[in-house]
């Protein structure tokens, strides 16, 4: 496992351990899909905050990137990112 996978597994485990009763109560009154959505919402903030901390600690580097864009329904979407050779 890499550092991100370890971090994610640890955060999921901590979340479940710290919120077991809350999740059980929520599950009694909501569908499985709603419970899953709640867990993803709760965990995404924790995991992404940790990832932001990790990125902030990386040394600065310069690189040239080429972004592939596609216009969908009036909005531009990134379809690819490649390092410029």
LUMKOL-969150 format. One record per atom (N, C-alpha, C): x, z, y. Coordinates in pm, whole numbers, padded with zeros to 5 digits, always signed. Layout:
// residues N
XZY;...
//
This chain:
// residues 85
+00083+00000-00118;+00000+00000+00000;+00087+00000+00124;+00039-00067+00228;+00113-00063+00353;+00060+00048+00443;+00122+00067+00557;+00088+00177+00646;-00057+00171+00694;-00107+00053+00722;-00246+00039+00768;-00342+00076+00656;-00314+00033+00535;-00400+00068+00422;-00399+00218+00398;-00281+00280+00404;-00271+00425+00389;-00352+00496+00496;-00336+00452+00620;-00408+00511+00732;-00558+00500+00711;-00603+00382+00673;-00745+00358+00654;-00800+00445+00542;-00731+00451+00430;-00775+00533+00318;-00781+00680+00357;-00680+00727+00428;-00680+00866+00473;-00795+00895+00569;-00820+00804+00661;-00928+00825+00759;-01065+00823+00690;-01085+00734+00595;-01212+00729+00521;-01231+00858+00442;-01126+00902+00374;-01134+01026+00296;-01165+01144+00386;-01094+01156+00498;-01118+01266+00592;-01260+01262+00647;-01306+01143+00682;-01441+01127+00736;-01545+01174+00634;-01533+01129+00511;-01630+01168+00408;-01624+01319+00384;-01504+01374+00375;-01491+01519+00353;-01548+01600+00469;-01522+01554+00591;-01567+01628+00710;-01715+01611+00741;-01777+01506+00687;-01916+01475+00722;-02009+01466+00600;-01971+01526+00490;-02048+01514+00366;-02194+01556+00385;-02216+01673+00440;-02353+01721+00458;-02433+01632+00552;-02369+01593+00661;-02436+01504+00758;-02475+01372+00692;-02383+01315+00613;-02410+01188+00546;-02520+01201+00441;-02520+01312+00368;-02625+01335+00268;-02761+01346+00335;-02767+01418+00445;-02892+01433+00520;-02938+01298+00574;-02846+01222+00629;-02878+01090+00683;-02930+00999+00572;-02865+01005+00456;-02902+00919+00342;-03043+00949+00292;-03087+01074+00305;-03221+01111+00259;-03330+01046+00343;-03300+01013+00467;-03401+00960+00558;-03379+00816+00601;-03279+00750+00541;-03246+00614+00579;-03214+00531+00456;-03217+00401+00475;-03184+00311+00365;-03033+00311+00340;-02994+00258+00227;-02852+00248+00194;-02779+00161+00297;-02847+00054+00341;-02787-00035+00440;-02765+00038+00573;-02861+00122+00612;-02847+00198+00737;-02733+00301+00726;-02722+00364+00611;-02614+00460+00588;-02479+00389+00595;-02470+00275+00531;-02346+00198+00533;-02311+00156+00676;-02409+00111+00752;-02385+00071+00892;-02337+00190+00975;-02396+00307+00953;-02353+00427+01026;-02208+00460+00994;-02174+00453+00866;-02037+00486+00826;-01937+00387+00886;-01970+00258+00882;-01881+00157+00941;-01865+00181+01091;-01974+00212+01158;-01968+00237+01302;-01880+00359+01331;-01904+00467+01260;-01826+00590+01281;-01678+00568+01252;-01650+00502+01140;-01511+00483+01098;-01437+00379+01182;-01506+00279+01230;-01437+00173+01304;-01369+00229+01428;-01434+00319+01500;-01372+00376+01619;-01245+00454+01582;-01252+00535+01478;-01136+00614+01436;-01021+00523+01395;-01050+00427+01310;-00945+00340+01258;-00886+00254+01370;-00971+00196+01455;-00918+00111+01562;-00842+00192+01666;-00883+00314+01693;-00806+00400+01784;-00667+00426+01728;-00658+00454+01598;-00528+00477+01534;-00442+00350+01539;-00505+00236+01515;-00431+00110+01519;-00379+00082+01660;-00459+00113+01763;-00414+00095+01901;-00292+00183+01929;-00294+00306+01877;-00179+00395+01894;-00055+00334+01829;-00072+00279+01710;+00041+00220+01638;+00097+00099+01714;+00008+00016+01766;+00053-00102+01840;+00124-00060+01968;+00073+00043+02034;+00136+00091+02158;+00278+00140+02134;+00308+00183+02014;+00441+00235+01982;+00540+00124+01942;+00491+00004+01922;+00578-00107+01884;+00666-00147+02002;+00787-00193+01974;+00871-00241+02084;+00812-00368+02143;+00836-00386+02272;+00785-00507+02336;+00858-00629+02281;+00786-00738+02271;+00844-00862+02222;+00773-00978+02291;+00845-01084+02310;+00784-01204+02367;+00771-01308+02257;+00661-01377+02261;+00640-01485+02166;+00548-01588+02231;+00558-01707+02186;+00469-01813+02234;+00368-01842+02125;+00242-01830+02158;+00137-01853+02061;+00050-01971+02104;-00003-02039+02006;-00096-02148+02028;-00229-02105+01968;-00331-02101+02052;-00464-02062+02008;-00549-02186+01987;-00613-02193+01871;-00711-02298+01845;-00848-02247+01888;-00919-02325+01967;-01049-02284+02020;-01157-02384+01981;-01277-02332+01958;-01393-02415+01930;-01509-02361+02013;-01584-02450+02075;-01699-02407+02154;-01822-02403+02063;-01883-02283+02054;-02002-02264+01971;-02111-02202+02055;-02223-02268+02065;-02337-02216+02140;-02298-02174+02281;-02214-02252+02346;-02175-02224+02483;-02062-02123+02498;-02016-02061+02389;-01907-01964+02393;-01785-02020+02321;-01667-01987+02374;-01544-02028+02309;-01503-01925+02205;-01473-01971+02085;-01431-01886+01974;-01289-01923+01933;-01208-01821+01907;-01072-01846+01857;-01083-01879+01708;-01033-01995+01672;-01041-02036+01532;-00906-02027+01459;-00798-02019+01537;-00667-02003+01474;-00568-01953+01579;-00463-01887+01530;-00352-01844+01614;-00225-01873+01537;-00137-01949+01602;-00011-01985+01536;+00104-01961+01634;+00219-01924+01581;+00336-01907+01664;+00391-02047+01695;+00417-02071+01823;+00469-02200+01867;+00611-02216+01816;+00639-02324+01749;+00771-02350+01691;+00867-02403+01794;
//
